[in-house]
Amino acid sequence: MQLQQHETDLERRDVKVVVVTFEAGFLARAYIEDTGLCWPLLIDTKRELYRAYGMLEAGFRDIWGPGTWWAYLKEFVHLRFPRKSKGDISQRGGDVLVDPRGIVQLHHVGQGPGDRPSARSILMALDREQRCRNQETRLLPRMIDYNK
């Protein structure tokens, strides 16, 4: 997980990360071990969050299409080899950033296993959200003053 390499950047932005999976038991533990996951893992066996964010079942081309092969090729170059999945490979994944007010700032539904936004684009979305929040805070007192 490339985002784990940016943990200090996330901490500096006061971001709390939660990883969601639909797999429970052995497969969830194996995921934690395989990825070295350092964040809380929320198990959603009914896939309610997946459905709520439009992460439905992927088709054959989404799973085995050019995007997946390209992602695997990039891993091979770094001598990282994907393991055979023991879970449901047709479940789409994605990334969702929800700000402290509960507003979704980034919503990405993966088209296949290798389709994820880069850590850089996630950090940029966080910075954009923070700038907007700071601007709202600065504008609010002035707007109140004009109504006097």
N, C-alpha and C positions, 0 to 999 in steps of 0.2 A: 504494500500500500504506500504509494508515493506521498500521500498526505502526512503519514507518520513522520517522514523526514523533515516536516515543517512544523513539528510540535511546538517549538519555541516561538515561531511566528504566530501560531494560533493562541498560545498562552499570552503573548504580548497584547493581542487583540481581545483578550478576555473571552475567548470562544470555548464553548463546551461541546465536545464531539461525542456523539452516540452512534454506534454502528447497529444496524438492524439486520437480522437474518430470519429466515423462515425455518431454518434447520434447528433442531433441538438435540440435546444429549450428546452422543459421541461426535456427530458431525459439527456441532457448535464448538466443542472442545478442540477438535482437530483444526478448525478454522483459526481459533485463537493461537494454537501452537504453530501452525503453518505460516501465519502472517506476523506473528509476534505482536498481536494486537495489544495496545496499552490502554484502550478506551473501553467504557462500558459497552456490553453487547446486549441489546434488547432482542428477545426472541419473540417473533410474531408468527406463530405456526398457522394462524388463520389467515395470514397475509392481508389483514385489514389496512395496514399502513401502505402496503404495496398498491392495493386497489385505490385507496384514497388519493394517492399521488400518480395514478395512471400507469403504474408499472405492472402491466399485464403480461400474459404469456408471449414469448418471442417465437417467431416462425423459424423454419429450417434455415432459410437464407440469412436471417439475423444472427443465428447461432454459428453457422459454418461459412458465412460469406467472406468477402475480401477483407472487411474490417477486422474480423477475428484473426484471419491468417496474418495480416499485417502486424497486429498486436503481438501475436506469438513470435513472429520473425524478430521483432524488436527485443523480445525477451531472450530468444536464442542467441542473439548477438552478444548479450551480456552474460551468457552462459547460465541463464535461468531457464529451467524447463518446467512447463506446466504439468501438473499432475492430473490424472484422470479424476473427474468429479464423481463423488459418490452421491451427490444430491440431484435435485431437479435443475437441469441445465436450461430448461425453457423459461424459467422465471427471470424476467427482466430485472435489472438493478438500476441504480441511479444515485443521484446526489441531490439533497434538499438542504438549503440553508434557511433556518427560521431565526429571525432576530428576536431580541428580548421582548418586543411588543407582540410577538406571535405572527409577524408578517413574513411571508416567504420571500426571500431575496434572491434565491437561485433555485431553479427547479429543472433538473436534467434527467430525462428518462433515457437510459442506455439502450441503444439499438442492438447491442450484442455484448458479449463478454469483455471486449476490449474498448468499449465506448464509454469513456469517463472524461469529465473535464480535467484539465491539468490542475495541479496544485496551484500554479501561478494564477490561473483564471479564478479559482476559488478565493484566493487571497485578494485578488483585485475586486471581486464582488463584495467581500467583507469591507475593504477600504472604501468602496463607493457607498455602501450602506452607512458606514460610520460618518463619512463626510456629509451625507444627507441629514443624518440625525443631528450632527453638530450645527448644520445650517438652520435646521428647524428650531433648535434651541436658541440660536442667536436671533432669529427673526421673531420669535414669539413675543419677547418683551416689547419690541418696537411696535408690533401690531397692537398690543394692548395699549401702549402710550397714545397711538393715533385715535383711539376711540374715546379719549377723555374729553 
